[in-house]
Amino acid sequence: MSKSSQLKTKLVYAALKVLKTHGGELPGKEVLKEVEKQVKLDEWAKSRYEKTGYIRWQTILHFHTIGCTKAGFLIKKKGVWYLTPEGEKALELGEVELLKTASEGYKQWKIKNAVLTTSDGELDKKNLENNIESEGMTLD
């Protein structure tokens, strides 16, 4: 597993655990503070991306919690993060399986919300079906 994959796995799991520990909800800024205390971050993780100036570990966490929201594990509303019952159950899967399950949930969400149209604005059902099949899923 790559260094960034190891980091994202630990960060996402820690964020959901932090939420569970704090009764299922916490402002996002507080989640970041708590995760930083709990996950051992090396200099690479703490470094800033050259292009954006954003801190690597924070960017990775924000990006990969998108999958958790689409999978139904997490809700982010007005700066507050909420752990759902599904998210609490997903913690039982462990770090690696939780992230795999969130990624799969994101893929399913993406397919369900894909709008494929033809050049004249009509729904392109054939391409939609091909897109779904390429992800190994069905419309059911």
VEXZAVEX-946553 format. One line per 8 residues: number of its first residue (from 1); for each residue x, y, z of N, C-alpha, C, O. Coordinates in steps of 0.1 Angstrom, whole numbers. Example, Ala and Ser with C-alpha at 12.3 -4.5 7.8 and 13.67 -1.06 7.14 Angstrom:
BEGIN
1> 132/-57/78/123/-45/78/132/-33/78/142/-33/85 ~ 128/-22/71/137/-11/71/129/0/79/134/11/80
***
This chain:
BEGIN
1> 8/-12/0/0/0/0/9/12/0/19/13/8 ~ 6/22/-8/14/34/-9/13/43/3/4/41/12 ~ 22/51/5/23/60/16/10/68/18/5/69/29 ~ 5/74/7/-7/82/7/-19/73/10/-28/78/17 ~ -19/61/5/-30/52/8/-30/48/23/-41/48/29 ~ -19/46/28/-18/43/43/-23/54/51/-30/53/61 ~ -19/66/47/-23/78/54/-38/80/53/-45/83/64 ~ -44/80/42/-58/82/40/-66/72/48/-77/75/54
9> -62/60/48/-69/49/56/-69/53/71/-79/52/77 ~ -58/57/76/-57/60/90/-65/73/94/-72/73/104 ~ -64/83/85/-71/95/87/-86/94/87/-93/99/96 ~ -91/87/77/-106/86/77/-111/78/88/-121/82/95 ~ -104/67/92/-109/59/103/-108/67/116/-117/66/124 ~ -97/74/118/-96/82/130/-107/93/131/-112/95/142 ~ -110/99/120/-120/109/120/-134/104/124/-141/110/132 ~ -137/92/119/-150/86/123/-150/82/138/-160/83/145
17> -138/77/142/-137/73/156/-138/85/165/-144/85/176 ~ -132/96/161/-133/109/169/-148/113/170/-152/116/181 ~ -155/112/159/-169/115/160/-177/106/169/-185/111/177 ~ -174/94/169/-181/84/178/-178/87/192/-187/87/201 ~ -165/90/195/-161/94/209/-168/106/214/-170/108/226 ~ -171/115/205/-177/128/209/-192/128/207/-198/139/204 ~ -198/117/208/-213/116/207/-219/117/193/-231/119/191 ~ -210/115/183/-215/115/169/-215/128/161/-219/128/150
25> -211/139/168/-210/151/161/-200/161/167/-197/160/179 ~ -194/169/158/-183/178/162/-181/187/150/-181/183/138 ~ -178/200/153/-174/209/142/-162/203/135/-153/197/141 ~ -161/205/122/-151/199/114/-137/204/118/-127/196/118 ~ -135/216/123/-122/221/127/-118/213/140/-106/210/141 ~ -127/209/148/-124/201/160/-120/187/156/-112/181/162 ~ -127/182/146/-124/168/141/-109/168/137/-101/159/140 ~ -105/179/129/-91/179/124/-81/180/136/-71/173/136
33> -84/188/146/-76/189/158/-74/176/165/-63/172/169 ~ -85/169/167/-85/156/173/-77/145/165/-70/137/171 ~ -80/145/152/-73/135/144/-58/138/144/-50/128/145 ~ -54/150/144/-40/154/144/-33/149/157/-22/145/157 ~ -41/148/168/-36/143/181/-34/128/180/-25/122/187 ~ -43/121/173/-44/107/174/-36/99/163/-32/88/165 ~ -34/106/152/-26/99/141/-12/104/141/-10/116/141 ~ -3/95/140/11/99/140/14/104/126/13/97/116
41> 17/117/125/19/124/112/34/127/110/40/134/119 ~ 40/122/100/54/125/97/55/138/90/45/145/87 ~ 67/142/87/70/155/80/63/156/67/58/166/62 ~ 63/145/59/57/144/46/42/147/47/37/155/40 ~ 35/141/57/21/143/59/18/158/63/8/163/60 ~ 27/164/71/25/177/76/29/188/66/27/200/68 ~ 36/184/55/41/193/45/29/199/37/18/194/37 ~ 33/210/31/22/217/23/25/214/8/36/212/3
49> 13/213/1/14/211/-14/20/224/-20/16/235/-16 ~ 29/222/-29/36/234/-35/26/243/-42/26/255/-41 ~ 17/237/-50/8/245/-58/-2/252/-50/-5/264/-53 ~ -8/246/-40/-20/252/-33/-16/258/-20/-22/267/-15 ~ -6/252/-14/-2/256/0/-10/249/11/-8/252/23 ~ -19/240/7/-27/233/17/-18/222/23/-9/217/17 ~ -21/219/36/-14/209/43/-19/195/38/-31/193/37 ~ -9/187/35/-12/174/28/-22/166/36/-32/162/30
57> -20/163/49/-29/154/56/-43/159/57/-53/152/56 ~ -44/172/58/-58/178/59/-65/177/46/-77/174/45 ~ -58/179/35/-63/178/21/-68/164/19/-78/161/13 ~ -59/154/22/-62/140/20/-75/136/28/-84/130/23 ~ -76/141/40/-87/138/49/-100/144/43/-110/137/41 ~ -100/157/39/-111/163/34/-116/156/21/-128/153/19 ~ -106/153/12/-110/146/0/-116/133/2/-126/129/-5 ~ -110/125/10/-115/111/12/-127/110/21/-134/99/22
65> -131/120/28/-144/120/35/-156/122/26/-167/120/30 ~ -153/126/14/-164/128/4/-170/114/1/-182/112/1 ~ -161/104/0/-166/90/-1/-175/86/10/-185/79/9 ~ -171/90/22/-179/86/34/-192/93/34/-202/87/39 ~ -193/105/29/-206/112/28/-215/105/18/-227/103/20 ~ -209/102/7/-217/96/-4/-221/81/0/-232/77/-5 ~ -213/75/8/-217/61/12/-227/61/24/-232/51/28 ~ -229/73/29/-239/75/40/-233/73/54/-240/71/64
73> -220/73/55/-213/72/68/-212/85/76/-211/85/88 ~ -213/96/69/-209/109/74/-218/119/68/-221/119/56 ~ -222/129/76/-229/141/71/-221/153/75/-217/154/86 ~ -219/162/65/-213/175/68/-223/186/65/-228/187/54 ~ -226/194/76/-236/204/74/-232/216/82/-231/215/95 ~ -231/227/75/-228/240/82/-215/239/91/-215/244/102 ~ -205/232/86/-193/231/93/-192/221/104/-182/219/111 ~ -203/214/106/-204/203/116/-204/190/109/-211/188/99
81> -196/180/115/-196/167/109/-204/158/118/-203/159/131 ~ -213/149/112/-221/140/120/-219/126/115/-218/123/103 ~ -217/117/125/-215/103/122/-229/97/122/-237/98/131 ~ -232/90/111/-245/83/109/-244/69/116/-233/64/119 ~ -256/63/118/-256/49/123/-248/40/114/-241/31/118 ~ -249/42/101/-242/34/91/-227/36/93/-219/27/91 ~ -223/49/95/-208/52/98/-203/45/110/-192/40/111 ~ -212/45/121/-208/38/133/-206/23/131/-196/17/136
89> -215/18/123/-214/3/120/-201/1/111/-195/-10/112 ~ -198/10/102/-187/8/93/-174/8/101/-164/2/96 ~ -173/14/112/-161/14/121/-157/0/124/-145/-3/126 ~ -167/-9/125/-165/-23/129/-157/-30/118/-151/-41/121 ~ -157/-25/106/-150/-31/95/-135/-30/96/-127/-37/90 ~ -130/-20/104/-116/-17/105/-112/-7/94/-120/-3/86 ~ -100/-2/95/-95/9/87/-96/6/72/-102/14/65 ~ -90/-5/68/-89/-7/53/-103/-10/47/-106/-4/37
97> -111/-19/53/-124/-22/48/-133/-10/48/-142/-9/39 ~ -132/-2/58/-141/10/59/-138/19/47/-148/23/41 ~ -126/21/44/-123/30/32/-127/23/19/-132/30/10 ~ -125/10/18/-130/3/6/-145/4/4/-150/7/-7 ~ -152/3/15/-166/3/15/-171/18/12/-181/19/4 ~ -164/27/17/-168/41/14/-165/44/-1/-173/51/-7 ~ -154/39/-6/-151/41/-20/-161/35/-29/-165/40/-39 ~ -166/23/-25/-176/16/-33/-189/24/-32/-196/25/-42
105> -192/29/-21/-204/37/-19/-204/50/-28/-214/54/-34 ~ -192/56/-29/-190/67/-38/-192/64/-52/-199/71/-59 ~ -187/52/-56/-189/48/-70/-204/46/-73/-208/50/-84 ~ -211/40/-64/-225/37/-66/-232/51/-67/-241/52/-76 ~ -229/60/-58/-235/73/-59/-233/80/-72/-242/86/-78 ~ -220/79/-77/-216/86/-89/-224/80/-101/-229/88/-109 ~ -226/67/-101/-233/61/-112/-248/65/-111/-254/68/-122 ~ -254/65/-100/-268/68/-98/-270/83/-102/-281/86/-107
113> -260/91/-100/-262/106/-103/-256/110/-116/-256/122/-119 ~ -251/100/-124/-245/104/-137/-256/108/-146/-267/102/-147 ~ -254/119/-153/-263/124/-163/-256/124/-176/-248/132/-179 ~ -259/114/-184/-253/113/-197/-263/117/-207/-273/111/-209 ~ -259/127/-215/-269/132/-225/-262/131/-239/-250/131/-240 ~ -270/131/-249/-265/132/-263/-263/147/-266/-267/155/-258 ~ -258/149/-278/-255/163/-282/-268/171/-283/-268/183/-282 ~ -280/164/-285/-292/172/-286/-299/173/-272/-311/177/-272
121> -292/169/-262/-298/171/-248/-306/159/-243/-312/159/-232 ~ -308/149/-251/-316/137/-247/-307/128/-239/-295/127/-240 ~ -314/120/-230/-307/111/-221/-301/100/-230/-308/94/-238 ~ -288/97/-228/-281/87/-236/-281/74/-228/-271/71/-221 ~ -292/67/-229/-294/55/-221/-283/44/-224/-279/38/-215 ~ -279/43/-236/-269/33/-240/-256/36/-232/-250/27/-227 ~ -251/48/-233/-239/52/-226/-240/51/-211/-231/47/-204 ~ -252/54/-206/-255/53/-191/-254/38/-187/-247/35/-177
129> -260/29/-195/-259/15/-192/-245/10/-193/-240/2/-185 ~ -237/14/-203/-223/10/-205/-215/15/-193/-206/8/-188 ~ -217/27/-188/-210/33/-177/-213/24/-164/-203/21/-157 ~ -225/21/-162/-229/13/-151/-222/-1/-152/-216/-6/-142 ~ -223/-7/-163/-216/-20/-165/-201/-20/-163/-195/-29/-158 ~ -195/-9/-168/-180/-8/-166/-176/-7/-151/-165/-11/-148 ~ -186/-2/-143/-183/-2/-129/-187/-15/-122/-185/-16/-110 ~ -192/-24/-130/-196/-37/-124/-208/-37/-116/-210/-45/-107
137> -217/-28/-119/-230/-26/-112/-242/-27/-121/-240/-27/-133 ~ -253/-27/-115/-266/-27/-122/-274/-15/-117/-271/-9/-107 ~ -285/-12/-124/-295/-2/-120/-303/-6/-109/-310/2/-103 ~ -303/-19/-105/-312/-24/-95/-308/-19/-81/-315/-22/-71
***
